[in-house]
Amino acid sequence: MTTPNSEQLYRAVEVLWQCYTQAPMSYCKEKPDADMRVGLRWFSCNAAGADNRAILLGIDPELASTLTRDMFGGHDQVTAANVLDAIGEMANIIAGSVNTFEGLEVGLQVPIKLEDDQVMRCFADLELLADVLIESNGLPCYLAITDGDLGLGGKH
């Protein structure tokens, strides 16, 4: 099984990003520190059915709202439920892209919204197979392919 590297992961996100929004996107060489991780909204989606690989997506709340508004056609009123749907779908699409890259056939996965304490508790125990920090208008979006148990009761 071949895992995409950080650059390939960035390119996959770039294609998806450009389908939904005109917001600029740039690759950041640094990785998120603990302070940044606390302020992000976190989602996870299985990236392979036979092991503990998962997509871990952390996104700034303001950026999540901007992407949601763009994905839903520019409507000014964006609800918390809209953001969960849109960013969860984004995590699912990215997981599908990783599956395709790795030659896996995995059924539709349900993205999971993670709480801050879940992410902080298990972050150190996850093996990062590839990760990338993206910025849009100064707001961060962190994406990782991980291996390890997120502690959510099953393989995620």
Secondary structure, DSSP 8 states (H G I E B T S, - for coil): -----HHHHHHHHHHHHHHH-----EEESS---HHHHHTSEEEEEES-SSSSEEEEEEE-HHHHHHHHHHHTTS-S---HHHHHHHHHHHHHHHHHHHHHHHT--------EEE-HHHHHHHGGGSEEEEEEEEEETTEEEEEEEEES--SSSS--
